[in-house]
Amino acid sequence: MASTTEGNKSLKGNLSAVPTVAHPTAKEASEVAANIKYHAQYSPHFMPLKFDPEQAFYATAESVQYFLIQRWNETYAHFHGEDPKQTYYLSMEYLQGRALTNAIGNLGITDAYAAALNKLGHDLENIVEQEPDAALGNGGLGRLASCFLDSMATLNLPAWGYGLRYRYGLFKQRITKEGQQESAEDWLEKFSPWEIVRHDVIYPVRFYGRVEISASGQRKLVDAEQIQALAYDVPIPGYGTKNTISLRLWEAKASAQDFNLYAFNEGQYENAAHLHSKAQQICAVLYPGDATEEGKLLRLKQQFFLCSASLQDIIARFKERRHDSEHIVWSDFPNKVAIQMNDTHPTLAIPELMRILMDQEGLGWDEAWAVTSRTIAYTNHTVLPEALEKWAVALIAKLLPRHMEIIVEINKRFLEMIRSSQPNMESRLNNMCIIDDSNPHKSVVRMANLCVVSSHTVNGVALLHSNILKDELFQDYFSLWPEKFQNKTNGITPRRWLRFCSPKLSAIITKWLKTSLWVTNLDLLSGLRQFADNSELHSEWASAKMANKVRLAHYILQVTGVKINPNSLFDIQIKRIHEYKRQLLNILGAIYRYKKLKEMSSEERKNVVPRTVMLGGKAFATYTQAKRIVKLVNDVGAVVNNDPDIGDLLKVVFIPNYNVSVAEIVIPGSELSQHISTAGMEASGTSNMKFALNGCLIIGTLDGANVEIREEIGEDNFFLFGAQAHDVPKLRREREQGQFVPDPRFEEAKQFVKSRAFGDYDYTPLLDSLEGNTGYGRGDYFLVGYDFPSYMEAQSRVDDAYKNPFGRGRSLT
């Protein structure tokens, strides 16, 4: 009894006053509290007698999950009966973020859950913090996919997402004196309360083997290695609707039959579980290193595993909804199924669909091709050569011999079609062919070309990017199929990126618009323009912004130990670390600013706008230059932030382990955001939209979606600088010819780094990328030096604008 009594003392709140009753669809606070307590007691994952924040989170999440399961079941039954055309989104990554706030917000039960948790002795805000981010993505590609799912659910569209259930994600970032350190994500160390394992949804996925041809000419893969794909569903609720769609994630596993008990008992433990180990590798890590052949094979395995499992599932659902499953009319498949490939990672869906239709369903080539090319569409996300995937023919033939045969046939028929119908394009075939065998020893499959040839629609993700696809990257294809190319500028969900992450600002918007309908119709925000000169609105807006800045300052202190002044200008760049995104330009600008501050008198410093420069993002573990940039930012911060002469006039902070939950704190607290990629290299960007939605001004180039954002928010609210996309090739040629003359300020900033002002680390390899005119890793390919002077002048305009509070408030609204 003594231990029980002592255990009860650790319980928070008056739990005895709350009944233990299951209410799967509870909306009232008392019923929600009873439901949470029910899950804590009867769906236990921890020892009893405690109800600490972690236990409270899992019980709370499971209570919401039951609500979602009912709506998911109703949604599935509805669309099963209606049998509409359904969209299937194939993506290697989804950057979901935490699910609890989004789920109860979309369900309209946030207040009820907040009150219920208070009854149980907890605060909703603290419980939300217990949830780890799902480690299923990294950058804009994955965040776009997640925003699409939220929006499609909200629009009541019949849609599903497909992805992989990565156990360790990309990596967890830690910053030390040595720079970025990587460790495995631990989001599944316990379990995810949101996913529902579907033990009845499991498909075989086959690798290696050989193609056997029967007497009738039928092809069949034999002697293959077989892995099982097991489905996990994550319900995605729409906002203000019952529609709840699914993100279906695949886990790779081997069966008990694949465990060699004889070998195990002989002491050959690794050999006994060889296939189990290989299966676990497939979904272990997002984007495993591919410098070795083993790494390349694993990446290709991941891509095919996603495509094969998803297509088998899609076809099974198509058959399930047919009244006569014995006589399938395959020409109807594209009328009921739309498959969208999120970049080139799911390209193998093309030959896999062809294989299933021909080898399993008995269709001829022409019929299978008609179905495939009417079903699949392709979203291009990049013009970077290294991101336009090319896989060695030998590698694909080794891992997927039947699919390589199909790719060869697609290429052959495409070239024959061009030669017969477009003889004037003969000279362009080297650029247009799917298989590049210009080097017979290193023949490669151009995955982007395979996508364009095989898809009914190809879209870019911003107007500028789509034009580059048509005018440059896919110019030959565009001349052949102009109707195939579209623009679909990226978007974001206003629920997560304003309504939920900045509730005070959202309340102000709703108050002045006299409606909350803007949450699903952002066009209504234009109604705020009539109040642009209203001082009362300015005051309320500034108050909400300051509250968000104080929250951000507290977070920065918590995770970095650096104390920043909420009254300083919060200048932020958070995104994946890459040379084309030019975090190096940002930090060189901060270095120059610091040097000038050191040279000023105390009187001169009184006229300086205090500024806190924050950067965040992950550098891929094998991307050495990106990791050097991360180290430079931290080395600069270590000096600047401890300089008593400078104080709060300048702080430089690197925000570690950037993810969605961090962004939900950082973005609402921002005042200036940097979107400064080399013009023509950023496909779209979506963080620029999130910052703008939260009343943040932008300093940036005319790149990606910046172009369209600038048109919407007005030129006065966008601090433009830098070369334009059409100038970049000419500027690079001039650099190669030795015509570039660097700005003295640029040279001064570089020299300051070389002087070891920020420590003894040798930054020569990083700075060398900005030197010289030609050569690998040299010649300033990303035009940091060319754009530096206009960047610094734009930053001066930022300072001038910040000194005018009324003008700043008018711009923010």
C-alpha positions in Angstrom: 0.0 0.0 0.0 2.8 2.4 0.8 4.2 2.3 -2.8 0.7 2.8 -4.2 0.1 5.8 -2.1 3.4 7.3 -2.9 2.8 6.6 -6.6 -0.5 8.4 -6.4 1.2 11.5 -5.1 3.0 11.8 -8.4 -0.4 12.1 -10.3 -1.0 15.6 -11.5 -4.4 17.2 -11.1 -7.4 15.7 -9.5 -7.7 12.6 -11.6 -10.1 11.0 -9.2 -12.7 13.6 -10.1 -12.5 12.6 -13.8 -14.4 9.4 -14.8 -12.7 6.8 -17.0 -15.0 6.5 -19.9 -14.4 5.9 -23.6 -15.7 8.7 -25.8 -14.2 8.1 -29.3 -15.7 11.2 -30.8 -15.8 13.5 -27.8 -16.1 17.2 -28.3 -17.0 18.5 -24.9 -14.1 19.1 -22.4 -15.5 16.7 -19.7 -16.0 13.9 -22.2 -12.5 14.5 -23.7 -10.9 14.4 -20.3 -12.7 11.1 -19.5 -11.6 9.7 -22.9 -7.9 10.7 -22.3 -8.0 9.1 -18.9 -9.5 6.0 -20.5 -6.6 5.7 -22.9 -4.1 6.3 -20.2 -5.6 3.4 -18.2 -6.8 0.9 -20.9 -4.3 1.6 -23.8 -1.3 1.7 -21.5 2.3 2.0 -22.8 3.8 3.0 -19.5 3.8 1.7 -15.9 0.7 2.8 -14.0 0.4 5.3 -11.2 2.0 8.1 -13.2 0.5 10.7 -15.6 3.5 12.8 -16.5 3.6 14.9 -19.7 4.9 12.1 -21.9 2.3 9.7 -20.7 -0.3 12.4 -21.1 0.8 13.1 -24.7 0.4 9.5 -25.8 -3.0 9.1 -24.1 -4.1 12.4 -25.7 -2.9 11.4 -29.1 -4.6 8.0 -29.0 -7.9 9.7 -28.0 -7.6 11.9 -31.1 -6.6 8.9 -33.2 -9.8 7.1 -32.4 -11.7 10.2 -33.6 -9.7 10.1 -36.8 -10.1 6.4 -37.4 -13.9 6.8 -37.4 -13.7 9.6 -39.9 -11.1 7.7 -42.0 -13.4 4.7 -42.1 -16.4 6.9 -43.2 -14.3 8.6 -45.8 -13.0 5.3 -47.2 -16.5 3.8 -47.4 -17.8 7.0 -49.1 -15.2 7.0 -51.8 -15.5 3.2 -52.2 -19.1 3.6 -53.0 -18.8 6.7 -55.1 -15.8 5.4 -57.0 -14.4 8.8 -58.2 -11.1 9.4 -59.9 -8.6 9.3 -57.1 -5.2 11.0 -56.9 -2.2 9.1 -55.6 0.8 11.2 -54.6 4.1 9.3 -54.7 6.9 11.0 -52.7 10.1 9.8 -51.2 9.7 12.3 -48.3 7.0 14.0 -46.3 8.0 16.7 -43.8 4.9 16.3 -41.6 5.8 18.0 -38.3 3.9 17.3 -35.2 0.4 16.0 -35.7 -1.5 16.8 -32.4 -2.0 20.6 -32.8 -2.9 20.1 -36.5 -5.3 17.3 -35.9 -7.3 18.9 -33.1 -7.2 22.2 -34.9 -8.6 20.8 -38.1 -11.2 18.9 -36.1 -12.2 22.1 -34.3 -11.7 20.7 -30.8 -8.6 22.6 -29.7 -10.4 24.5 -26.9 -12.0 21.3 -25.6 -8.7 19.5 -25.5 -7.0 22.5 -23.7 -9.7 22.5 -21.1 -9.7 18.7 -20.7 -6.0 18.6 -20.1 -6.3 21.4 -17.5 -8.8 19.1 -15.7 -6.1 16.4 -15.8 -3.4 18.8 -14.5 -1.6 19.6 -17.7 -1.3 22.4 -20.2 -1.9 21.7 -23.9 1.1 23.7 -24.9 3.4 21.5 -22.8 1.8 18.3 -23.9 2.3 19.3 -27.6 6.0 19.7 -26.9 6.3 16.0 -26.0 5.7 14.9 -29.6 8.7 14.3 -31.7 8.6 15.4 -35.4 8.0 12.5 -37.7 11.4 12.0 -39.4 10.0 11.3 -42.9 11.5 14.3 -44.8 14.0 17.0 -45.0 13.3 20.0 -47.2 10.8 21.8 -49.4 10.0 18.7 -51.4 8.7 16.9 -48.4 7.0 19.9 -46.9 5.2 20.6 -50.1 3.9 16.9 -50.1 2.6 17.4 -46.6 0.9 20.7 -47.4 -0.7 19.0 -50.4 -2.2 16.3 -48.2 -3.6 18.8 -45.8 -5.1 20.9 -48.6 -6.5 17.9 -50.5 -8.2 16.6 -47.4 -9.6 20.1 -46.6 -11.0 20.4 -50.2 -12.7 17.0 -49.8 -10.7 15.5 -52.6 -10.3 11.7 -53.0 -6.5 11.5 -52.5 -3.9 9.5 -50.8 -0.2 9.9 -50.3 2.4 7.1 -50.4 5.8 7.1 -48.8 8.3 5.1 -46.8 8.4 4.6 -43.0 12.0 5.7 -42.3 13.1 4.6 -38.9 16.0 7.0 -38.4 15.0 9.8 -40.9 17.8 11.9 -42.4 19.6 12.7 -39.2 19.4 14.7 -36.0 21.7 17.7 -36.1 23.9 18.7 -33.2 26.3 21.7 -33.3 29.7 21.4 -31.6 33.0 23.3 -31.9 33.8 21.0 -34.8 30.6 22.0 -36.6 27.7 19.9 -37.5 27.5 16.4 -36.0 24.9 13.9 -37.2 23.1 11.2 -35.2 20.0 9.0 -36.0 16.5 10.4 -35.4 14.7 8.7 -32.6 11.0 9.5 -33.5 10.2 5.8 -33.5 12.3 5.0 -30.4 9.0 4.4 -28.5 6.2 4.4 -31.1 4.1 6.8 -33.2 0.5 7.1 -31.8 -0.8 8.3 -35.2 0.0 5.3 -37.4 -2.2 2.3 -37.9 -0.5 -0.9 -39.0 -2.5 -2.7 -41.6 -1.5 -6.4 -41.2 -3.8 -7.3 -44.1 -2.1 -4.9 -46.5 1.2 -6.5 -47.5 2.7 -6.9 -50.9 5.8 -8.7 -52.3 8.5 -6.6 -53.8 11.2 -8.4 -55.9 14.8 -7.5 -56.6 17.6 -9.1 -58.7 16.8 -12.4 -60.3 16.6 -13.1 -64.1 14.0 -12.8 -66.8 12.6 -16.1 -68.0 10.8 -16.1 -71.4 8.1 -18.8 -72.0 7.4 -20.4 -75.3 4.5 -17.9 -75.9 6.9 -15.0 -75.3 5.6 -14.2 -71.9 8.2 -12.7 -69.6 8.6 -13.6 -65.9 11.1 -12.7 -63.2 12.5 -15.8 -61.4 15.1 -16.5 -58.7 14.4 -13.1 -57.3 15.0 -11.8 -53.8 11.6 -11.0 -52.2 10.9 -8.4 -49.5 7.5 -7.8 -48.0 6.0 -4.3 -48.0 3.7 -3.7 -44.9 1.3 -0.8 -44.8 1.1 1.8 -42.0 -1.6 4.4 -42.4 -1.4 7.9 -41.0 -4.9 9.7 -41.0 -4.8 13.2 -42.5 -7.9 15.2 -41.4 -9.2 18.1 -43.4 -10.0 21.4 -41.8 -13.7 21.9 -41.0 -14.8 18.7 -42.8 -15.2 15.1 -42.1 -12.9 14.1 -45.0 -9.9 12.2 -43.6 -7.5 10.8 -46.1 -4.4 8.7 -45.7 -0.7 8.9 -45.9 0.2 5.3 -46.4 3.8 4.4 -45.4 5.6 1.2 -46.3 7.8 -0.8 -44.0 10.1 -3.4 -45.4 10.3 -6.8 -43.7 11.2 -10.4 -44.4 9.0 -13.3 -43.4 9.6 -16.0 -40.8 10.3 -18.4 -43.7 13.3 -16.3 -44.6 14.9 -16.9 -41.3 17.4 -19.8 -41.5 16.9 -21.6 -38.2 19.5 -24.3 -39.2 22.2 -21.6 -39.8 21.3 -19.8 -36.6 21.7 -23.0 -34.5 25.0 -23.6 -36.2 26.2 -20.2 -34.8 25.9 -18.4 -38.2 23.7 -15.7 -36.7 24.2 -13.0 -39.3 23.7 -15.4 -42.2 20.6 -16.8 -40.6 18.9 -13.4 -40.6 20.5 -12.1 -43.8 17.3 -11.2 -45.7 15.8 -9.6 -42.5 18.9 -7.4 -42.2 18.6 -6.4 -45.9 14.9 -5.6 -45.5 15.6 -3.4 -42.5 18.2 -1.4 -44.5 15.5 -0.3 -47.0 13.6 1.9 -44.6 16.3 2.7 -42.2 17.5 6.2 -43.4 16.2 8.9 -45.8 18.7 9.5 -48.6 21.5 7.1 -47.5 25.0 8.0 -48.8 25.5 6.9 -52.4 29.2 7.3 -52.9 29.6 3.5 -53.0 27.8 1.0 -55.3 26.2 -0.4 -52.2 24.8 3.0 -51.4 23.5 3.5 -54.9 21.9 0.1 -54.8 20.2 0.9 -51.5 18.8 4.2 -52.9 17.5 2.5 -56.0 16.0 -0.2 -53.8 14.2 2.4 -51.8 12.7 4.1 -54.8 11.5 0.9 -56.4 10.2 -0.4 -53.1 8.0 2.7 -52.8 6.8 2.4 -56.4 6.1 -1.3 -56.5 4.2 -1.5 -53.2 2.2 1.6 -54.0 1.2 0.5 -57.5 0.2 -2.9 -56.3 -2.0 -1.2 -53.7 -3.5 1.2 -56.2 -4.3 -1.6 -58.6 -5.8 -3.7 -55.8 -8.1 -0.8 -54.9 -9.1 -0.2 -58.5 -10.1 -3.9 -58.8 -11.9 -3.8 -55.5 -14.1 -1.0 -56.7 -15.0 -2.8 -60.0 -18.4 -4.6 -60.0 -17.0 -7.3 -62.3 -13.5 -8.1 -61.0 -13.2 -11.0 -63.5 -13.4 -8.7 -66.5 -11.4 -5.6 -65.9 -11.6 -2.9 -68.5 -8.1 -1.5 -68.2 -8.7 1.4 -70.5 -10.8 2.8 -67.7 -7.9 2.8 -65.3 -6.7 6.4 -66.2 -10.3 7.6 -65.7 -10.2 6.4 -62.1 -6.5 6.7 -61.1 -4.2 9.7 -61.2 -0.6 9.1 -60.1 1.6 12.2 -59.4 5.3 11.7 -59.1 6.9 14.2 -56.8 10.2 14.7 -58.6 12.2 11.9 -60.2 12.5 9.6 -57.2 9.3 7.7 -58.1 10.2 7.3 -61.8 10.3 3.6 -61.5 6.6 3.7 -61.2 6.6 3.9 -65.0 8.3 0.6 -65.9 6.6 -1.1 -62.9 3.1 -0.2 -64.0 4.1 -1.4 -67.5 5.4 -4.6 -66.1 2.3 -5.3 -64.0 0.0 -4.6 -66.9 1.9 -6.8 -69.4 3.4 -9.6 -67.3 0.6 -10.0 -64.7 -2.5 -8.7 -66.4 -1.7 -9.9 -69.9 -2.0 -6.6 -71.8 0.0 -5.9 -75.0 2.6 -3.2 -75.1 0.4 -0.6 -76.9 -2.5 -1.0 -74.5 -0.2 -1.0 -71.4 1.6 2.1 -72.7 -1.7 3.9 -73.4 -2.8 3.2 -69.8 0.5 4.2 -68.3 1.0 7.4 -70.2 -2.6 8.5 -69.4 -2.2 7.8 -65.7 1.1 9.2 -64.6 2.1 12.9 -64.3 5.5 14.4 -63.3 6.4 17.3 -61.1 9.9 18.6 -61.6 11.5 20.3 -58.6 15.0 21.3 -59.8 17.2 22.3 -62.7 20.4 21.4 -60.8 22.3 18.8 -62.8 23.2 16.7 -59.7 19.5 16.5 -58.7 18.3 15.3 -62.2 18.9 11.6 -61.4 20.9 9.5 -63.7 21.2 5.8 -62.9 23.8 3.5 -64.4 22.2 1.0 -66.8 24.4 -1.8 -65.3 23.0 -1.0 -61.8 19.4 -1.0 -62.9 19.9 -4.2 -65.0 21.5 -5.9 -61.9 18.8 -4.9 -59.4 15.7 -4.8 -61.7 16.4 -6.8 -64.9 12.8 -6.8 -66.2 12.4 -3.1 -65.7 15.6 -2.4 -67.5 14.2 -4.3 -70.5 11.1 -2.1 -70.4 13.1 1.1 -70.2 15.2 0.0 -73.2 12.0 -0.6 -75.1 10.5 2.8 -74.1 13.6 4.5 -75.3 13.7 2.5 -78.6 10.1 3.3 -79.4 10.5 6.9 -78.5 13.5 7.4 -80.8 11.7 5.5 -83.6 8.7 7.8 -83.2 10.9 10.9 -83.5 12.8 9.6 -86.5 9.6 8.7 -88.3 7.5 11.7 -87.4 10.0 14.5 -86.7 13.0 13.9 -88.9 14.1 17.5 -88.4 14.8 16.7 -84.7 17.3 14.0 -85.5 20.2 16.2 -84.3 18.5 16.6 -80.9 18.1 12.9 -80.1 21.3 12.9 -78.1 19.7 15.3 -75.7 16.3 13.7 -75.8 17.1 10.0 -75.5 16.3 8.3 -72.2 19.4 6.1 -72.3 22.6 8.0 -72.7 25.2 5.7 -74.1 27.6 8.3 -75.3 30.1 6.6 -73.0 29.5 2.9 -73.7 31.3 1.9 -70.5 29.1 4.2 -68.4 25.6 4.2 -70.0 23.0 5.9 -67.8 19.3 6.2 -67.7 18.1 9.8 -67.5 15.2 9.6 -65.1 13.9 13.1 -65.9 13.8 12.2 -69.6 11.9 9.0 -68.8 9.4 11.0 -66.8 8.8 13.6 -69.6 8.4 11.0 -72.3 6.1 8.8 -70.3 3.9 11.3 -68.4 0.8 13.0 -69.8 1.6 16.3 -67.9 4.9 17.9 -66.7 4.8 20.8 -64.3 7.2 23.2 -62.8 6.6 24.6 -59.3 6.9 28.4 -60.0 6.3 30.5 -63.1 10.0 31.3 -63.6 10.9 27.7 -63.0 8.3 26.4 -65.4 9.5 28.8 -68.1 13.1 27.5 -67.6 11.9 24.0 -68.1 10.2 25.0 -71.4 12.9 27.3 -72.6 16.0 25.5 -71.5 16.0 22.2 -69.6 13.2 20.5 -71.6 13.2 22.8 -74.6 13.2 20.0 -77.2 10.3 18.1 -75.6 8.4 21.4 -75.3 8.7 21.9 -79.0 7.4 18.4 -79.5 4.6 18.5 -76.9 3.8 22.1 -75.8 0.4 21.0 -74.4 2.2 18.6 -72.0 3.9 21.4 -69.9 2.2 23.4 -67.2 3.0 25.6 -64.2 1.7 24.8 -60.7 3.3 27.3 -58.3 3.9 25.7 -54.9 1.7 26.5 -52.0 1.4 26.1 -48.3 -1.4 25.3 -45.9 -2.6 28.4 -44.0 -3.8 26.1 -41.1 -0.4 25.0 -39.9 1.5 28.1 -41.1 -0.7 30.8 -39.6 -3.8 29.7 -37.9 -2.1 27.3 -35.5 1.4 28.5 -35.3 0.5 32.2 -34.7 -2.9 32.2 -32.9 -2.7 35.8 -31.7 -2.0 37.1 -35.2 -4.8 34.9 -36.5 -7.3 36.3 -34.0 -6.4 39.8 -35.1 -6.9 38.9 -38.7 -10.3 37.3 -37.9 -11.3 40.3 -35.8 -10.6 42.9 -38.6 -12.0 40.8 -41.4 -15.0 39.8 -39.3 -14.7 36.3 -40.6 -12.5 33.2 -40.1 -13.2 32.0 -43.6 -9.7 33.2 -44.6 -8.4 30.0 -43.1 -9.5 28.2 -46.2 -9.6 31.1 -48.6 -6.5 33.3 -48.4 -7.8 35.7 -51.1 -9.9 37.2 -48.2 -6.7 38.5 -46.7 -6.8 41.3 -49.3 -9.5 42.8 -47.2 -6.9 44.0 -44.7 -5.6 46.5 -47.2 -8.4 48.9 -46.4 -6.9 49.1 -42.8 -3.3 49.6 -43.9 -3.2 53.1 -42.3 -5.1 52.2 -39.2 -2.9 52.8 -36.2 -5.1 50.5 -34.0 -4.5 47.6 -36.3 -0.8 48.5 -36.4 -0.6 48.4 -32.6 -2.4 45.1 -32.3 -0.2 43.6 -35.1 3.0 44.9 -33.4 1.9 43.4 -30.1 1.3 40.0 -31.7 4.6 40.1 -33.5 6.5 41.1 -30.3 4.9 38.2 -28.4 6.1 35.8 -31.1 9.6 37.4 -31.0 9.8 36.9 -27.2 8.8 33.3 -27.6 11.5 32.8 -30.3 14.1 34.6 -28.1 13.2 32.2 -25.3 13.6 29.2 -27.6 17.0 30.5 -28.9 18.2 30.9 -25.3 17.0 27.4 -24.5 18.7 25.6 -27.4 21.8 27.7 -28.0 22.5 29.5 -24.7 22.6 32.8 -26.6 20.5 35.7 -25.2 19.0 37.8 -28.0 17.1 41.1 -27.8 13.5 40.9 -28.9 13.8 44.6 -29.8 16.4 44.0 -32.4 15.5 43.3 -36.0 15.0 39.5 -36.4 16.7 38.6 -39.7 16.2 34.9 -40.6 17.3 32.4 -43.2 16.2 28.8 -42.5 16.4 26.2 -45.2 18.6 23.3 -46.3 22.2 24.3 -46.5 23.4 24.4 -50.1 25.7 26.6 -52.0 23.0 27.8 -54.4 20.8 28.9 -51.5 23.8 31.1 -50.6 23.9 31.0 -46.8 27.6 31.9 -47.5 26.4 35.3 -48.9 24.3 35.9 -45.8 27.2 35.2 -43.4 29.7 37.2 -45.4 27.3 40.1 -45.2 27.1 39.6 -41.4 30.9 39.5 -41.2 31.2 42.8 -43.1 28.6 44.3 -40.9 30.5 43.2 -37.8 33.8 44.6 -39.1 32.2 48.0 -39.8 30.6 48.0 -36.4 34.0 47.4 -34.8 35.4 50.4 -36.7 32.7 52.8 -35.6 32.8 55.2 -32.7 30.4 54.8 -29.9 28.4 57.8 -31.2 28.2 56.3 -34.7 26.9 53.0 -33.2 23.9 54.9 -31.7 22.5 55.2 -35.2 22.8 51.5 -36.0 19.7 49.3 -36.2 20.3 46.3 -33.8 20.0 43.1 -35.7 19.9 39.4 -34.8 20.9 37.3 -37.8 19.6 33.7 -37.5 20.4 30.8 -39.8 19.2 27.2 -39.6 19.2 24.1 -41.8 20.8 20.8 -42.3 23.8 20.1 -44.5 23.9 16.6 -46.0 26.4 14.5 -44.1 28.6 14.1 -47.2 28.3 17.7 -48.5 31.6 19.1 -47.2 31.2 22.7 -48.4 27.8 23.0 -46.9 29.2 21.7 -43.6 32.0 24.3 -43.8 29.3 27.0 -44.1 27.6 25.7 -41.0 30.9 25.8 -39.1 31.6 29.4 -40.3 28.2 30.6 -39.1 28.9 29.1 -35.7 32.5 30.4 -35.5 31.3 33.9 -36.4 28.6 33.7 -33.8 31.0 32.6 -31.1 33.1 35.8 -31.6 30.3 38.3 -32.3 28.0 37.2 -29.5 30.7 37.6 -26.9 32.1 40.9 -28.1 31.3 43.5 -25.3 31.9 46.4 -27.7 29.0 45.2 -30.0 26.5 43.9 -27.4 23.0 43.7 -28.9 23.9 45.6 -32.0 24.6 42.4 -33.7 24.0 38.7 -32.8 24.7 35.8 -35.1 22.9 32.6 -34.2 22.7 29.1 -35.8 19.5 27.4 -34.9 20.2 23.6 -34.5 18.2 20.7 -35.8 15.8 22.7 -38.0 12.5 21.0 -38.6 8.8 21.8 -38.9 8.3 22.4 -35.2 11.2 24.7 -35.0 9.9 26.6 -38.1 6.5 27.0 -36.3 8.4 29.1 -33.6 10.9 30.8 -35.9 8.6 32.0 -38.7 6.0 33.8 -36.6 8.8 35.7 -34.9 10.5 36.9 -38.1 10.6 40.4 -39.4 13.0 39.9 -42.4 13.6 36.7 -44.2 16.3 35.9 -46.7 15.5 34.1 -49.9 18.7 34.8 -51.7 19.4 31.9 -54.1 21.3 32.4 -57.3 18.6 33.5 -59.8 17.3 30.6 -61.8 18.4 27.9 -59.4 15.6 27.7 -56.8 12.7 25.9 -58.3 10.1 27.7 -56.1 10.7 27.7 -52.4 7.9 27.5 -49.9 9.4 29.0 -46.8 9.2 32.4 -48.5 5.4 32.0 -48.6 5.3 31.0 -44.9 7.3 34.1 -43.9 5.2 36.4 -46.0 2.0 34.9 -44.6 3.2 35.8 -41.1 3.8 39.5 -42.0 7.5 39.2 -42.7 9.3 41.3 -45.3 11.6 39.6 -47.8 15.1 40.3 -49.0 15.7 38.2 -52.1 16.5 37.7 -55.7 14.1 37.2 -58.6 14.2 33.5 -58.2 11.6 30.8 -57.8 8.3 31.9 -56.3 9.9 35.1 -55.1 8.9 36.6 -58.5 5.2 35.9 -57.8 5.3 36.8 -54.1 6.8 40.2 -55.0 4.0 40.8 -57.4 1.4 40.0 -54.7 3.0 41.9 -51.7 4.2 44.9 -53.7 7.7 46.0 -54.6 8.0 48.2 -51.6 7.8 45.2 -49.3 10.4 43.2 -51.1 14.1 44.2 -50.9 15.3 43.1 -54.3 18.9 42.6 -55.3 21.1 40.6 -57.6 21.4 39.3 -61.1 18.4 38.0 -62.9 18.1 34.5 -64.3 18.6 35.5 -67.9 21.9 37.3 -67.0 23.5 34.4 -65.1 24.9 32.4 -68.1 26.5 35.6 -69.5 28.0 36.5 -66.1 29.5 33.1 -65.8 31.1 33.4 -69.3 32.5 36.8 -68.3 33.9 35.3 -65.2 35.6 32.6 -67.2 37.1 35.3 -69.4 38.5 37.1 -66.4 36.3 40.1 -66.7 34.9 40.0 -63.2 36.0 42.8 -60.9 35.2 42.1 -57.2 33.7 44.8 -55.0 36.1 46.0 -52.3 33.6 45.2 -49.6 33.5 41.6 -50.8 37.2 41.3 -50.6 37.3 42.9 -47.2 34.8 40.4 -45.8 36.8 37.4 -47.2 40.1 38.9 -45.9 38.6 39.2 -42.5 37.8 35.5 -42.4 41.3 34.7 -43.7 42.8 36.8 -40.9 41.7 34.1 -38.4 39.4 36.7 -36.7 36.9 33.8 -36.2 39.3 31.1 -35.0 42.0 28.9 -36.4 39.9 26.7 -38.6 41.2 26.7 -42.2 38.4 28.1 -44.4 40.6 28.2 -47.5 38.7 25.4 -49.3 35.5 27.3 -48.8 36.8 30.7 -49.8 38.6 29.2 -52.8 35.1 28.4 -54.3 34.8 32.2 -54.6 38.2 32.7 -56.2 39.6 32.2 -59.7 37.8 32.2 -63.0 37.4 28.5 -63.9 37.9 25.0 -62.5 36.1 22.5 -60.3 35.0 24.1 -57.1 36.2 27.6 -58.2 35.1 30.5 -60.2 32.2 31.5 -57.9 29.6 29.5 -59.8 26.8 30.8 -57.6 27.7 34.5 -58.1 28.2 35.3 -54.5 30.8 37.9 -55.4 28.8 39.5 -58.2 25.7 39.9 -56.0 27.5 41.0 -52.8 27.4 44.8 -53.4 23.7 44.9 -54.4 23.0 42.6 -51.4 24.7 45.0 -49.0 22.8 47.9 -50.5 19.5 46.1 -50.1 20.4 45.5 -46.5 21.0 49.2 -46.0 17.5 49.8 -47.3 16.2 47.3 -44.8 17.9 49.3 -42.0 16.3 52.5 -43.2 12.9 50.9 -43.4 13.2 49.5 -39.9 13.8 52.9 -38.4 10.3 54.0 -39.5 7.9 52.0 -37.2 4.7 53.3 -38.9 6.0 52.5 -42.4 7.1 49.1 -41.1 3.7 48.4 -39.6 2.0 49.4 -42.8 4.2 47.1 -44.9 3.6 44.1 -42.5 -0.2 44.4 -42.9 
